[in-house]
Amino acid sequence: MTEKKHKKDINRESQAEAVAEAQIEGQVSAEFEALKKQLEEAETKASEYKDSWMRSQAEFQNYKKRLERDHDMLRASMKGDIIRKVLPVLDDLERALQNLPADESWANGIELIVRKFQGMLESEGIKRIEAVGAEFDPNLHEAISHEASQEVASGHVIAVVQNGYVLGERVIRPALVRVAQ
């Protein structure tokens, strides 16, 4: 009987071990699933943080570009405003040169000043609008009169009364012109 009892004890121990193993496996499996879920949540959060960081970086880069563009536009606007204030002086010097007697030696000095002034404007990217003979463009020209003309086609500029200037694509001052009818 001891053998039967011994076998029963072994069976009970085996069953107890099996139950204990099943419980341990269940606990391990539950812990594994919990850890797996935590890992997935952490990976999701990490992905969200990375996406948010990348969006923030892109927004910052766009902000820097917009700031540079605004700064460039402000600088060009300020340059245009300053030049617009100085252009009447150049106009006066050019008119003085057109009405000077040729024998005046000081006229050469004024002519040199005008050339230097024009060179400075060109070095800053400011160009004179060439209008004589060109088709009238309301974006570049301001008509002060319309005149009949045999030499110039209708709608074209006959003469420039006051030169116009552009800075890049931006008109600083339109040319005042007489237009053929």
Sequence and secondary structure as in RCSB ss.txt:
>XXXX:A:sequence
MTEKKHKKDINRESQAEAVAEAQIEGQVSAEFEALKKQLEEAETKASEYKDSWMRSQAEFQNYKKRLERDHDMLR
ASMKGDIIRKVLPVLDDLERALQNLPADESWANGIELIVRKFQGMLESEGIKRIEAVGAEFDPNLHEAISHEASQ
EVASGHVIAVVQNGYVLGERVIRPALVRVAQ
>XXXX:A:secstr
 HHHHHHHHHHHHHHHHHHHHHHHHHHHHHHHHHHHHHHHHHHHHHHHHHHHHHHHHHHHHHHHHHHHHHHHHHH
HHHHHHHHHHHHHHHHHHHHHHHTS TT THHHHHHHHHHHHHHHHHHTTEEE   TTSB  TTTEEEEEEE  S
SS TTBEEEEEE  EEETTEEEE EEEEEE 
